[in-house]
Amino acid sequence: MNQKLKTSIAFARNIFVTGAFAQTSSDSEVEICRYVSDKPNTVVVEFGMGHGNITREILSRISPTSKLYAFEVKTSFCEHVRENIQDDRLIIVNDSAEFVKKYVKEEVNSLIASIPYSFFSKEKGLQIIQDAHDLLVDDSYYSQVLYTKFNFKKFEEIFEDCKMKKISHFPNEYIYHCRKDMGMVKK
């Protein structure tokens, strides 16, 4: 059985954890990483590592002296990535994004996420977004892939500048790019 089919089966079996039937499209992988910096010593955080397709894209963009904290709640997904991606810059965290501040003590230069906000309570979702905002340095991005436009308002409540890009795929994927800009006044 090929890897793409195995991944689709694993995602479908865990739909209430992953929020997806399959991994994101390659177009979304590239788009979601648009604002990941290649400057030395950057810190990137990923929420929802899955089988590591976005993780690989992030690692291909960051410098040799940077690091990536990749959060994933499914132990089997963490084991899969440990076996298939050997990279000293990758720190796999087998825990929920809601505990990001427990593990990440540095300022973060980019945050990439593919977690299913529709399955969280509004309060929990807003807290995860707020914690991400708090960790990010000024003028950096939180980028999120979702299959709906429904959650965009949650991000606009916290981030100073938000935009959305639709990736035509089945199902359609929406990439939210939310910039932290402490100098900007919220409306």
Backbone as a printed PyTorch tensor [residue, N CA C, xyz], in Angstrom:
tensor([[[  0.8550,  -1.1780,   0.0000],
         [  0.0000,   0.0000,   0.0000],
         [  0.8990,   1.2380,   0.0000]],

        [[  0.6020,   2.2250,  -0.8750],
         [  1.4560,   3.4010,  -0.9500],
         [  1.2330,   4.3270,   0.2490]],

        [[  2.1930,   5.2250,   0.4820],
         [  2.1790,   6.0910,   1.6670],
         [  0.9840,   7.0390,   1.6740]],

        [[  0.6040,   7.5770,   0.5330],
         [ -0.5230,   8.5150,   0.4770],
         [ -1.8250,   7.8340,   0.9080]],

        [[ -2.0370,   6.6000,   0.4630],
         [ -3.2330,   5.8470,   0.8550],
         [ -3.1950,   5.5140,   2.3500]],

        [[ -2.0290,   5.1060,   2.8580],
         [ -1.8810,   4.8190,   4.2920],
         [ -2.2120,   6.0640,   5.1190]],

        [[ -1.7270,   7.2000,   4.6750],
         [ -1.9840,   8.4550,   5.3880],
         [ -3.4660,   8.7880,   5.3710]],

        [[ -4.1210,   8.6420,   4.2300],
         [ -5.5590,   8.9220,   4.1370],
         [ -6.3560,   8.0250,   5.0730]],

        [[ -5.9930,   6.7700,   5.1480],
         [ -6.6860,   5.8330,   6.0500],
         [ -6.4590,   6.2450,   7.5060]],

        [[ -5.2290,   6.5770,   7.8510],
         [ -4.9210,   6.9950,   9.2270],
         [ -5.6730,   8.2690,   9.5940]],

        [[ -5.7510,   9.2390,   8.6750],
         [ -6.4640,  10.4840,   8.9480],
         [ -7.9630,  10.2110,   9.1000]],

        [[ -8.5320,   9.3990,   8.2230],
         [ -9.9740,   9.1030,   8.2930],
         [-10.3240,   8.3890,   9.5960]],

        [[ -9.4780,   7.4940,  10.0550],
         [ -9.7230,   6.7890,  11.3190],
         [ -9.6620,   7.7340,  12.5190]],

        [[ -8.9520,   8.8260,  12.3600],
         [ -8.7530,   9.7750,  13.4510],
         [ -9.3610,  11.1440,  13.1230]],

        [[-10.4760,  11.1630,  12.4220],
         [-11.0860,  12.4000,  11.9300],
         [-11.3390,  13.4180,  13.0430]],

        [[-11.7020,  12.9700,  14.2390],
         [-11.9940,  13.9250,  15.3080],
         [-10.7370,  14.4720,  15.9790]],

        [[ -9.5950,  13.9290,  15.6120],
         [ -8.3200,  14.4700,  16.0780],
         [ -7.6930,  15.3160,  14.9830]],

        [[ -7.6900,  14.7930,  13.7610],
         [ -7.0240,  15.4760,  12.6530],
         [ -7.8890,  16.5380,  11.9930]],

        [[ -9.2100,  16.3210,  11.9840],
         [-10.1100,  17.2500,  11.3000],
         [-10.0170,  17.1460,   9.7930]],

        [[ -9.3970,  16.0680,   9.2870],
         [ -9.1890,  15.9270,   7.8380],
         [ -9.2990,  14.4660,   7.4350]],

        [[ -9.6490,  14.2560,   6.1640],
         [ -9.6910,  12.9110,   5.6030],
         [ -8.3640,  12.5420,   4.9460]],

        [[ -7.5610,  13.5440,   4.6540],
         [ -6.2880,  13.3100,   3.9830],
         [ -5.3280,  14.4330,   4.3320]],

        [[ -4.0650,  14.2230,   4.0060],
         [ -3.0930,  15.2820,   4.2480],
         [ -3.3450,  16.4520,   3.3100]],

        [[ -2.8150,  17.5980,   3.6530],
         [ -3.0150,  18.7930,   2.8480],
         [ -2.3690,  18.6300,   1.4730]],

        [[ -2.8690,  19.3960,   0.5210],
         [ -2.3250,  19.3500,  -0.8350],
         [ -0.9350,  19.9790,  -0.8690]],

        [[ -0.1640,  19.6450,  -1.8770],
         [  1.1800,  20.2270,  -1.9990],
         [  1.1040,  21.7360,  -2.1960]],

        [[  0.0580,  22.2330,  -2.8830],
         [ -0.1080,  23.6830,  -3.0370],
         [ -0.2930,  24.3530,  -1.6760]],

        [[ -1.0650,  23.7130,  -0.7900],
         [ -1.2820,  24.2680,   0.5470],
         [ -0.0130,  24.2000,   1.3850]],

        [[  0.7540,  23.1310,   1.2340],
         [  2.0150,  23.0040,   1.9700],
         [  2.9440,  24.1690,   1.6370]],

        [[  3.0270,  24.5070,   0.3730],
         [  3.8860,  25.6210,  -0.0550],
         [  3.3060,  26.9510,   0.4370]],

        [[  2.0010,  27.1440,   0.2670],
         [  1.3740,  28.4100,   0.6590],
         [  1.4440,  28.6500,   2.1650]],

        [[  1.1830,  27.6270,   2.9570],
         [  1.1670,  27.8130,   4.4060],
         [  2.5630,  28.1750,   4.9390]],

        [[  3.6000,  27.7800,   4.2130],
         [  4.9770,  28.0660,   4.6330],
         [  5.5370,  29.3430,   4.0080]],

        [[  4.6960,  30.0910,   3.3430],
         [  5.1130,  31.3070,   2.6340],
         [  5.9560,  32.2470,   3.5070]],

        [[  5.5960,  32.3960,   4.7840],
         [  6.2590,  33.3700,   5.6490],
         [  7.2770,  32.7530,   6.6010]],

        [[  7.6500,  31.5090,   6.3790],
         [  8.6820,  30.8790,   7.2000],
         [ 10.0320,  31.4460,   6.7630]],

        [[ 10.7850,  31.9460,   7.7290],
         [ 12.0570,  32.6090,   7.4470],
         [ 13.2050,  31.6120,   7.2960]],

        [[ 14.1300,  31.9610,   6.4100],
         [ 15.3450,  31.1610,   6.2640],
         [ 16.5300,  31.8110,   6.9930]],

        [[ 16.2530,  32.8440,   7.7980],
         [ 17.3180,  33.5030,   8.5660],
         [ 17.8520,  32.5500,   9.6300]],

        [[ 19.1080,  32.7390,  10.0310],
         [ 19.6970,  31.8680,  11.0660],
         [ 18.9710,  32.0000,  12.4090]],

        [[ 19.0110,  30.9170,  13.1660],
         [ 18.5310,  30.8780,  14.5540],
         [ 17.0690,  31.2530,  14.7410]],

        [[ 16.2160,  30.9050,  13.7970],
         [ 14.7890,  31.1600,  13.9580],
         [ 14.1300,  29.9710,  14.6530]],

        [[ 12.9930,  30.2620,  15.2540],
         [ 12.2060,  29.2260,  15.9240],
         [ 10.8470,  29.1730,  15.2460]],

        [[ 10.4780,  27.9800,  14.7980],
         [  9.1870,  27.7600,  14.1580],
         [  8.4250,  26.7370,  15.0040]],

        [[  7.1210,  26.9460,  15.1300],
         [  6.2600,  26.0000,  15.8270],
         [  5.2170,  25.5040,  14.8340]],

        [[  4.9640,  24.2000,  14.8830],
         [  3.9150,  23.6010,  14.0560],
         [  2.9010,  22.9240,  14.9690]],

        [[  1.6180,  23.2410,  14.7660],
         [  0.5310,  22.5720,  15.4700],
         [ -0.1050,  21.5750,  14.5010]],

        [[ -0.1690,  20.3130,  14.8880],
         [ -0.8080,  19.3040,  14.0370],
         [  0.1440,  18.7400,  13.0040]],

        [[  1.1990,  18.0830,  13.4510],
         [  2.2410,  17.5710,  12.5600],
         [  1.7350,  16.4580,  11.6400]],

        [[  0.7660,  15.6680,  12.0990],
         [  0.2770,  14.5690,  11.2690],
         [  1.3910,  13.6300,  10.8760]],

        [[  1.4590,  13.2770,   9.5900],
         [  2.5120,  12.3980,   9.0860],
         [  3.7150,  13.1710,   8.5620]],

        [[  3.7400,  14.4820,   8.7640],
         [  4.9520,  15.2510,   8.5010],
         [  5.0880,  15.9020,   7.1450]],

        [[  4.0120,  15.9770,   6.3590],
         [  4.1680,  16.5920,   5.0320],
         [  4.4710,  18.0860,   5.1310]],

        [[  3.7830,  18.8100,   6.0010],
         [  4.0970,  20.2380,   6.1810],
         [  5.4170,  20.3780,   6.9320]],

        [[  5.6810,  19.4790,   7.8540],
         [  6.9430,  19.4710,   8.6050],
         [  8.1300,  19.4460,   7.6370]],

        [[  8.0570,  18.5870,   6.6410],
         [  9.1420,  18.5050,   5.6460],
         [  9.3170,  19.8310,   4.9040]],

        [[  8.1930,  20.4590,   4.5490],
         [  8.2640,  21.7420,   3.8370],
         [  8.9050,  22.8110,   4.7240]],

        [[  8.5440,  22.8400,   5.9970],
         [  9.1560,  23.8060,   6.9250],
         [ 10.6560,  23.5540,   7.0160]],

        [[ 11.0420,  22.3060,   7.2250],
         [ 12.4660,  21.9730,   7.3510],
         [ 13.2510,  22.3190,   6.0930]],

        [[ 12.6140,  22.2370,   4.9300],
         [ 13.3120,  22.5820,   3.6850],
         [ 13.5680,  24.0830,   3.5730]],

        [[ 12.8660,  24.8780,   4.3760],
         [ 12.9790,  26.3380,   4.2950],
         [ 13.8400,  26.9610,   5.3860]],

        [[ 13.9270,  26.3220,   6.5560],
         [ 14.6500,  26.9580,   7.6600],
         [ 16.1490,  26.6990,   7.5650]],

        [[ 16.9090,  27.5640,   8.2140],
         [ 18.3700,  27.4750,   8.1740],
         [ 18.8750,  26.2930,   9.0140]],

        [[ 20.1280,  25.9130,   8.8110],
         [ 20.7140,  24.8140,   9.5980],
         [ 20.7860,  25.1140,  11.1010]],

        [[ 20.7400,  26.3880,  11.4940],
         [ 20.8350,  26.7480,  12.9110],
         [ 19.4740,  27.0400,  13.5390]],

        [[ 18.4150,  26.8120,  12.8080],
         [ 17.0650,  27.0560,  13.3140],
         [ 16.4890,  25.7840,  13.9120]],

        [[ 15.2940,  25.9070,  14.5240],
         [ 14.6430,  24.7160,  15.0660],
         [ 13.1470,  24.7770,  14.8630]],

        [[ 12.5550,  23.5880,  14.8510],
         [ 11.1190,  23.4280,  14.6510],
         [ 10.5450,  22.5700,  15.7730]],

        [[  9.6130,  23.1540,  16.5450],
         [  8.8380,  22.4100,  17.5350],
         [  7.5650,  21.9520,  16.8220]],

        [[  7.3670,  20.6430,  16.7050],
         [  6.2000,  20.1080,  16.0020],
         [  5.3040,  19.3780,  17.0080]],

        [[  4.0920,  19.9110,  17.2190],
         [  3.1360,  19.3550,  18.1700],
         [  2.1900,  18.3870,  17.4640]],

        [[  1.9360,  17.2550,  18.1150],
         [  1.0090,  16.2630,  17.5940],
         [  0.4590,  15.4420,  18.7530]],

        [[ -0.8630,  15.2960,  18.8340],
         [ -1.4740,  14.5450,  19.9330],
         [ -1.4730,  13.0390,  19.6970]],

        [[ -1.4670,  12.5900,  18.4570],
         [ -1.4920,  11.1520,  18.1530],
         [ -0.0800,  10.5600,  18.2570]],

        [[  0.1020,   9.6670,  19.2130],
         [  1.4010,   9.0380,  19.4250],
         [  1.8760,   8.2910,  18.1790]],

        [[  0.9590,   7.6050,  17.4990],
         [  1.3570,   6.8530,  16.3030],
         [  1.8660,   7.7780,  15.1950]],

        [[  1.3060,   8.9780,  15.0840],
         [  1.7960,   9.9380,  14.0900],
         [  3.2050,  10.4080,  14.4750]],

        [[  3.4270,  10.6470,  15.7640],
         [  4.7660,  11.0530,  16.2270],
         [  5.7950,   9.9790,  15.9150]],

        [[  5.4470,   8.7230,  16.1900],
         [  6.3540,   7.6070,  15.8990],
         [  6.6490,   7.5180,  14.4080]],

        [[  5.6160,   7.7070,  13.5750],
         [  5.7960,   7.6740,  12.1190],
         [  6.8140,   8.7350,  11.6820]],

        [[  6.6510,   9.9600,  12.1890],
         [  7.5600,  11.0380,  11.7890],
         [  8.9670,  10.7880,  12.3160]],

        [[  9.0940,  10.3080,  13.5470],
         [ 10.4330,   9.9860,  14.0850],
         [ 11.1660,   8.9770,  13.1980]],

        [[ 10.4230,   8.0040,  12.6630],
         [ 11.0200,   6.9840,  11.8030],
         [ 11.3580,   7.5180,  10.4130]],

        [[ 10.5970,   8.5080,   9.9410],
         [ 10.7360,   8.9420,   8.5540],
         [ 11.4170,  10.2840,   8.3460]],

        [[ 11.5800,  11.0540,   9.3890],
         [ 12.2820,  12.3370,   9.2550],
         [ 13.3610,  12.3970,  10.3360]],

        [[ 14.6000,  12.2420,   9.9240],
         [ 15.7220,  12.3850,  10.8470],
         [ 16.3620,  13.7460,  10.5930]],

        [[ 16.1270,  14.6620,  11.5310],
         [ 16.6450,  16.0200,  11.3890],
         [ 16.8290,  16.5870,  12.7960]],

        [[ 18.0450,  16.9810,  13.1140],
         [ 18.3490,  17.5000,  14.4570],
         [ 17.6050,  18.7920,  14.7880]],

        [[ 17.1000,  19.4780,  13.7870],
         [ 16.3710,  20.7270,  14.0330],
         [ 14.9360,  20.4750,  14.4790]],

        [[ 14.4490,  19.2520,  14.3230],
         [ 13.0660,  18.8900,  14.6240],
         [ 12.9210,  18.4000,  16.0600]],

        [[ 12.0300,  19.0570,  16.8060],
         [ 11.7040,  18.6670,  18.1730],
         [ 10.2330,  18.2620,  18.1640]],

        [[  9.9740,  16.9730,  18.2830],
         [  8.6020,  16.4600,  18.2530],
         [  8.0290,  16.5050,  19.6610]],

        [[  6.8600,  17.1230,  19.7900],
         [  6.1830,  17.2380,  21.0740],
         [  4.8600,  16.4750,  20.9720]],

        [[  4.7580,  15.3580,  21.6840],
         [  3.5530,  14.5260,  21.6720],
         [  2.5720,  15.0780,  22.7150]],

        [[  1.9690,  16.2270,  22.3620],
         [  1.0250,  16.8930,  23.2600],
         [  0.1920,  17.8700,  22.4400]],

        [[ -0.8060,  18.4310,  23.0850],
         [ -1.7390,  19.3420,  22.4320],
         [ -1.1640,  20.7530,  22.2950]],

        [[ -1.6080,  21.4520,  21.2670],
         [ -1.2130,  22.8460,  21.0470],
         [ -1.5890,  23.7310,  22.2250]],

        [[ -2.5900,  23.3410,  22.9950],
         [ -3.0100,  24.1630,  24.1330],
         [ -1.9320,  24.2530,  25.2070]],

        [[ -0.9080,  23.4020,  25.1310],
         [  0.1810,  23.4200,  26.1080],
         [  1.4810,  23.9710,  25.5330]],

        [[  1.3970,  24.7280,  24.4680],
         [  2.5850,  25.2370,  23.7770],
         [  3.5160,  26.0020,  24.7160]],

        [[  2.9600,  26.8010,  25.6220],
         [  3.8120,  27.6100,  26.5120],
         [  4.5830,  26.7590,  27.5180]],

        [[  4.1480,  25.5410,  27.7420],
         [  4.8620,  24.6150,  28.6300],
         [  6.1780,  24.1640,  27.9820]],

        [[  6.1840,  24.0520,  26.6590],
         [  7.3340,  23.4960,  25.9460],
         [  8.2110,  24.5380,  25.2500]],

        [[  7.6180,  25.6080,  24.7830],
         [  8.3610,  26.5980,  24.0000],
         [  8.5960,  27.8240,  24.8740]],

        [[  9.8570,  28.0600,  25.2070],
         [ 10.2310,  29.1810,  26.0790],
         [ 10.8780,  30.3270,  25.3010]],

        [[ 11.1810,  30.1020,  24.0270],
         [ 11.7980,  31.1370,  23.1940],
         [ 10.7290,  31.9500,  22.4720]],

        [[ 11.1600,  33.0680,  21.9090],
         [ 10.2850,  33.8260,  21.0100],
         [ 10.1860,  33.0410,  19.7080]],

        [[  9.0150,  33.0680,  19.1080],
         [  8.7420,  32.2820,  17.9050],
         [  8.6860,  33.2050,  16.6920]],

        [[  9.3260,  32.7730,  15.6000],
         [  9.3830,  33.5670,  14.3710],
         [  8.2950,  33.2150,  13.3720]],

        [[  7.7410,  32.0090,  13.4550],
         [  6.6370,  31.5710,  12.5860],
         [  5.8780,  30.4750,  13.3070]],

        [[  4.5650,  30.4650,  13.0910],
         [  3.7500,  29.3770,  13.6290],
         [  2.8690,  28.8680,  12.5000]],

        [[  2.9550,  27.5670,  12.2440],
         [  2.2140,  26.9140,  11.1660],
         [  1.2600,  25.9150,  11.8110]],

        [[ -0.0100,  25.9300,  11.3990],
         [ -0.9730,  25.0480,  12.0630],
         [ -1.9440,  24.4030,  11.0780]],

        [[ -2.3000,  23.1790,  11.4240],
         [ -3.3350,  22.4610,  10.6810],
         [ -4.2050,  21.6960,  11.6770]],

        [[ -4.5850,  22.4020,  12.7440],
         [ -5.4280,  21.7650,  13.7610],
         [ -6.8890,  22.1530,  13.5400]],

        [[ -7.8140,  21.2590,  13.9300],
         [ -9.2370,  21.4550,  13.6270],
         [ -9.9740,  22.3150,  14.6590]],

        [[ -9.9860,  23.6170,  14.4690],
         [-10.6380,  24.5170,  15.4280],
         [-12.1310,  24.2410,  15.5820]],

        [[-12.7570,  23.6490,  14.6040],
         [-14.1930,  23.3520,  14.6940],
         [-14.4970,  22.3410,  15.7940]],

        [[-13.5000,  21.5510,  16.2020],
         [-13.7140,  20.5410,  17.2290],
         [-13.4010,  21.0440,  18.6330]],

        [[-12.9250,  22.2820,  18.7540],
         [-12.6250,  22.8700,  20.0610],
         [-13.7770,  23.7530,  20.4970]],

        [[-13.9040,  23.9400,  21.7990],
         [-14.8420,  24.9540,  22.2800],
         [-14.2960,  26.3060,  21.8350]],

        [[-15.1700,  27.3050,  21.7430],
         [-14.7280,  28.6380,  21.3280],
         [-13.6310,  29.1400,  22.2580]],

        [[-13.8060,  28.9200,  23.5640],
         [-12.8360,  29.3990,  24.5500],
         [-11.4660,  28.7400,  24.3570]],

        [[-11.4680,  27.4190,  24.1670],
         [-10.2050,  26.6950,  23.9830],
         [ -9.5200,  27.1460,  22.6940]],

        [[-10.2800,  27.2690,  21.6140],
         [ -9.7110,  27.7250,  20.3440],
         [ -9.1070,  29.1090,  20.4620]],

        [[ -9.8390,  30.0330,  21.0800],
         [ -9.3200,  31.3960,  21.2500],
         [ -8.0740,  31.4150,  22.1250]],

        [[ -8.0260,  30.5610,  23.1430],
         [ -6.8450,  30.5170,  24.0150],
         [ -5.6150,  30.0220,  23.2570]],

        [[ -5.7910,  29.0080,  22.4120],
         [ -4.6610,  28.5140,  21.6090],
         [ -4.1600,  29.6260,  20.6770]],

        [[ -5.0800,  30.3280,  20.0400],
         [ -4.6970,  31.4170,  19.1360],
         [ -4.0070,  32.5370,  19.9210]],

        [[ -4.5340,  32.8750,  21.0960],
         [ -3.9260,  33.9250,  21.9210],
         [ -2.5220,  33.5250,  22.3770]],

        [[ -2.3530,  32.2810,  22.8100],
         [ -1.0290,  31.8100,  23.2300],
         [ -0.0350,  31.8830,  22.0650]],

        [[ -0.4880,  31.5170,  20.8720],
         [  0.3770,  31.6140,  19.6910],
         [  0.7730,  33.0640,  19.4480]],

        [[ -0.1980,  33.9650,  19.5230],
         [  0.0610,  35.3990,  19.3410],
         [  1.0920,  35.8800,  20.3650]],

        [[  0.9250,  35.4570,  21.6130],
         [  1.8440,  35.8830,  22.6810],
         [  3.2780,  35.4390,  22.4240]],

        [[  3.4700,  34.2560,  21.8620],
         [  4.8120,  33.7190,  21.6250],
         [  5.5010,  34.3230,  20.4040]],

        [[  4.7180,  34.7810,  19.4430],
         [  5.2930,  35.3020,  18.2020],
         [  5.9850,  36.6430,  18.4110]],

        [[  7.0990,  36.8390,  17.7070],
         [  7.7570,  38.1400,  17.6890],
         [  6.9430,  39.0790,  16.8050]],

        [[  7.1370,  40.3680,  16.9980],
         [  6.4210,  41.3460,  16.1960],
         [  6.7640,  41.1720,  14.7180]],

        [[  5.7730,  41.3860,  13.8670],
         [  5.8920,  41.2880,  12.4140],
         [  6.1650,  39.8530,  11.9460]],

        [[  5.6070,  38.8940,  12.6600],
         [  5.7160,  37.4930,  12.2440],
         [  4.3160,  36.9350,  12.0170]],

        [[  4.2480,  35.7210,  11.4750],
         [  2.9670,  35.1660,  11.0280],
         [  2.5880,  33.8650,  11.7110]],

        [[  1.2970,  33.7480,  11.9510],
         [  0.6240,  32.4940,  12.2840],
         [ -0.1300,  32.1220,  11.0110]],

        [[  0.1770,  30.9720,  10.4330],
         [ -0.5020,  30.5180,   9.2240],
         [ -1.2140,  29.2100,   9.5220]],

        [[ -2.4840,  29.1310,   9.1420],
         [ -3.3630,  28.0150,   9.4860],
         [ -4.0630,  27.5140,   8.2330]],

        [[ -4.1470,  26.1920,   8.0600],
         [ -4.9500,  25.6190,   6.9860],
         [ -6.2060,  25.0250,   7.6070]],

        [[ -7.3530,  25.3490,   7.0050],
         [ -8.6450,  24.8030,   7.4150],
         [ -9.4690,  24.5270,   6.1670]],

        [[-10.5450,  23.7940,   6.3400],
         [-11.4080,  23.4560,   5.2130],
         [-12.6640,  24.3170,   5.1820]],

        [[-12.6580,  25.3910,   5.9470],
         [-13.7970,  26.2950,   6.0140],
         [-13.3310,  27.7080,   6.2960]],

        [[-14.1560,  28.6710,   5.9270],
         [-13.8890,  30.0810,   6.2420],
         [-14.4620,  30.4480,   7.6110]],

        [[-15.2260,  29.5260,   8.2010],
         [-15.9970,  29.7770,   9.4040],
         [-15.1760,  30.3170,  10.5810]],

        [[-13.9560,  29.8420,  10.7560],
         [-13.1400,  30.2080,  11.9200],
         [-12.3230,  31.4850,  11.7480]],

        [[-12.3900,  32.0990,  10.5860],
         [-11.5600,  33.2720,  10.3050],
         [-11.7750,  34.3910,  11.3280]],

        [[-13.0080,  34.5970,  11.7800],
         [-13.3120,  35.6700,  12.7350],
         [-12.5760,  35.4810,  14.0630]],

        [[-12.3480,  34.2300,  14.4750],
         [-11.5920,  33.9740,  15.7140],
         [-10.1900,  34.5710,  15.6140]],

        [[ -9.5790,  34.4150,  14.4650],
         [ -8.2290,  34.9240,  14.2570],
         [ -8.2240,  36.4500,  14.1990]],

        [[ -9.2520,  37.0240,  13.5820],
         [ -9.3600,  38.4830,  13.4960],
         [ -9.5730,  39.1140,  14.8680]],

        [[-10.1290,  38.3660,  15.8100],
         [-10.3070,  38.8910,  17.1640],
         [ -8.9720,  39.1110,  17.8650]],

        [[ -7.9480,  38.3630,  17.4840],
         [ -6.6710,  38.3950,  18.2060],
         [ -5.5450,  39.0240,  17.3970]],

        [[ -5.4600,  38.7070,  16.1200],
         [ -4.3480,  39.2170,  15.3100],
         [ -4.6790,  40.5610,  14.6870]],

        [[ -3.6470,  41.3470,  14.4880],
         [ -3.7890,  42.7030,  13.9750],
         [ -4.0710,  42.7410,  12.4740]],

        [[ -3.6110,  41.7440,  11.7480],
         [ -3.7410,  41.7520,  10.2910],
         [ -3.9590,  40.3160,   9.8070]],

        [[ -5.1230,  40.0290,   9.2310],
         [ -5.4360,  38.6710,   8.7710],
         [ -5.8880,  38.6900,   7.3170]],

        [[ -5.4470,  37.7020,   6.5740],
         [ -5.9290,  37.5130,   5.2060],
         [ -6.1030,  36.0250,   4.9740]],

        [[ -6.8740,  35.6990,   3.9550],
         [ -7.1920,  34.3040,   3.6630],
         [ -6.9710,  34.0340,   2.1790]],

        [[ -6.4300,  32.8610,   1.8810],
         [ -6.2520,  32.4440,   0.4930],
         [ -6.9130,  31.0890,   0.3000]],

        [[ -7.7330,  30.9840,  -0.7330],
         [ -8.4000,  29.7220,  -1.0580],
         [ -7.5130,  28.9210,  -2.0000]],

        [[ -7.3060,  27.6450,  -1.6430],
         [ -6.6010,  26.7070,  -2.5120],
         [ -7.6720,  25.7750,  -3.0630]],

        [[ -7.8860,  25.8440,  -4.3720],
         [ -8.9090,  25.0000,  -4.9970],
         [ -8.4150,  23.5680,  -5.0480]],

        [[ -9.0540,  22.7380,  -4.3040],
         [ -8.6710,  21.3550,  -4.1140],
         [ -9.9320,  20.6580,  -3.6330]],

        [[ -9.9770,  19.3520,  -3.5990],
         [-11.1460,  18.6910,  -3.0260],
         [-10.7570,  18.0250,  -1.7150]],

        [[-11.3030,  18.5070,  -0.5930],
         [-12.1240,  19.7110,  -0.4800],
         [-11.2540,  20.9590,  -0.5680]],

        [[-11.9040,  22.1200,  -0.7710],
         [-11.1650,  23.3790,  -0.8020],
         [-10.4240,  23.5660,   0.5140]],

        [[ -9.2390,  24.1470,   0.4200],
         [ -8.4330,  24.4430,   1.6080],
         [ -8.2850,  25.9530,   1.6940]],

        [[ -8.3940,  26.4690,   2.9040],
         [ -8.2500,  27.9020,   3.1400],
         [ -7.0400,  28.1140,   4.0340]],

        [[ -6.1290,  28.9440,   3.5600],
         [ -4.9470,  29.2750,   4.3370],
         [ -5.1690,  30.6620,   4.9330]],

        [[ -5.1360,  30.7250,   6.2440],
         [ -5.2310,  31.9950,   6.9570],
         [ -3.8060,  32.4340,   7.2640]],

        [[ -3.4510,  33.6460,   6.8870],
         [ -2.1610,  34.2240,   7.2470],
         [ -2.4630,  35.3850,   8.1910]],

        [[ -2.0390,  35.2760,   9.4330],
         [ -2.3330,  36.2780,  10.4560],
         [ -1.0230,  36.8490,  10.9830]],

        [[ -0.8520,  38.1530,  10.8070],
         [  0.4070,  38.8130,  11.1750],
         [  0.2720,  39.5170,  12.5140]],

        [[  1.2720,  39.3130,  13.3570],
         [  1.3460,  40.0350,  14.6200],
         [  2.0470,  41.3590,  14.3490]],

        [[  1.3810,  42.4400,  14.6590],
         [  1.9340,  43.7760,  14.4520],
         [  1.4880,  44.6370,  15.6160]],

        [[  2.3060,  44.6840,  16.6470],
         [  1.9340,  45.4100,  17.8620],
         [  1.8220,  46.9190,  17.6370]],

        [[  2.3710,  47.4320,  16.5200],
         [  2.2710,  48.8430,  16.2180],
         [  0.9500,  49.2150,  15.5630]],

        [[  0.2130,  48.2030,  15.1190],
         [ -1.0640,  48.4440,  14.4190],
         [ -2.2010,  48.5390,  15.4370]],

        [[ -3.1070,  49.4520,  15.2210],
         [ -4.2580,  49.5960,  16.0940],
         [ -5.3880,  48.7360,  15.5510]],

        [[ -5.9620,  47.8810,  16.4270],
         [ -7.1040,  47.0410,  16.0180],
         [ -8.3240,  47.9050,  15.8160]],

        [[ -9.1750,  47.5200,  14.8550],
         [-10.3940,  48.2670,  14.5680],
         [-11.3850,  48.1220,  15.6870]]])
